[in-house]
């Protein structure tokens, strides 16, 4: 038996000495032994629930983590937290809860860890906001931690081709336009999601899973294996061993999540044509470490990163295809070889990113991931924009797009429902720039995704024939000329709230500009007449969120972050 010195571990407060007798009595009530009480306590946090397939396999995977912790001389304590699953929350007021859930996940994991004085953390997550939420809690607590992604869903099949949930959302648009029958839509919806796991393209979940390996919080290759594959259990067991080694070595998340690691994370997002939501989540993770890393910083890295992974929604392949050629390590290896990543960053293996990937061989005779010497495009699949319509910035995914400039008249809507109704009724014109405002973090409140609207446009064949601009955000599955995170948001008096129908909007994703053809004098006059708009969310969690949330450009965070700390949980 390994004897652990708990004198500097949080669990000493509830397990060591006569004063802890009442606490130990509770542990004995649960069948724990003296030996187990004397070992480090490891929180095994999952977002398991029955809301959606994204999280349904996490209960099984948590048991494998616990097995690994026990084998390595630790005492696992399993607990769960919430998720709000975007695919089900999409297209209605439920989506206001989605981004808010990221904060609730991070906060609830923090409170559970603090309240019970756990010494380490293995966090398992599946759906979009649960991944950054779990990583945020790890960096905030700063106890030795390992992240485990629950894995991607397997692709569905429809008329001989691989499909994802985004095809179903786009099918709604096709159906509304009269291009898909009731029967075909039914066949598509029944076959699009054949297993447990998160959405199968390089949407937000798989984007942040890619980040988890690149930033160093996840074991190499662990994020690549599809959710239904029981081989995932081996990675989960290894994660249990790994967290115990991190405790021995006193390697903590803030040793891993450095400025360089965050830059690596931004690189893999751009290189894989990942979700624009990374522009929210990376600054939020950085905030927990006390590192300044805004949307501007993320977008600067996007500018100099080649796009090399041909993944949906902009490309043709799904997550399983990436797994089949060697997974995320192949992407990281290509970027390391090209000199786009900092290879000297520390990871949860105790080794550097370069050391972890030294033996990875880039596979030939495949076109899922390209070498950086011959990229799909020379700049990243995600672009930042600024101008008089977005003084604080905005973001757009251009992976797979042929058109990078757009000029057209504004068509203004003050919420997503109004725009979606107009789209489904085809009450717009080719060349319009659809504006959805008052959907920012404060104004929504909650900063909704607009996948229902963007998919309907694409399903009607209008994906690149109109543009859409919002102070809200988009799903990682969105494609088309869709610009989100416009700041300042309308609820704060930003220029997007001053627009009128017919104002000419000019977008240039090559130059990185977003402009309205109005003089500063005209904007100033309109600003004088602008008045804040009330919402219907005047109590409860959404009200509470609106009182504390900051700008999207800084990650839409709700607390001061590490810069304001006078103590860190891990050192208490």
Buried (B, 14 or more C-beta within 10 A) or exposed (E): EEEBEBEEBBBBBBBBEEEBEEBBEEBEEEEBEEEBBBBBBBBBBBBBBEBBBBBBBBBBBBBBBBBBBBEBBBBBBBBBBBBBBBBBBBBEBBBBBBBBBBBBBBBBBBEBBEEBBBBBBBBBBBBBBBBBBBBBBBBBBBBBBBBBBBBBBBBBEBEEEBBBBBBBBBBBBBBBBEEBEEEBBEBBBEBBBBBBBBBBBBBBBBBBBBBBBBBBBBBBBBBBBBBBBEEBBBBBBBBBBBBBBBBBEEBBBBBBBBBBBBBBBBBBBBBBBBBBBBBBBBBBBBBBBBBEBBBBBBBBBBEEBBBBBBBBBBBBBBBBBBBBBBBBBBBBBBBBBBEBBBBEBBBBBBBBBBBBBEEBEBEEEBEBBBBBEEBBBEBBBBBBBBBBBBBBBBBBBBBBBEBBEBBBBBBBBBBBBEBBEBBBEBEBEEEBBBBBBBBBBBBBBBBBBBBBBBBBBBBBEBBBBBBBBBBBBBBBBBBBBBBBBBBBBBBBBBBBBBBEEEBEBBBBBEEBBBBBEBEEEEBEEBEEEEEEEEBEBEEEBBEBBBEEBBBBBBBBBBBEBBEEEEEBBBEE
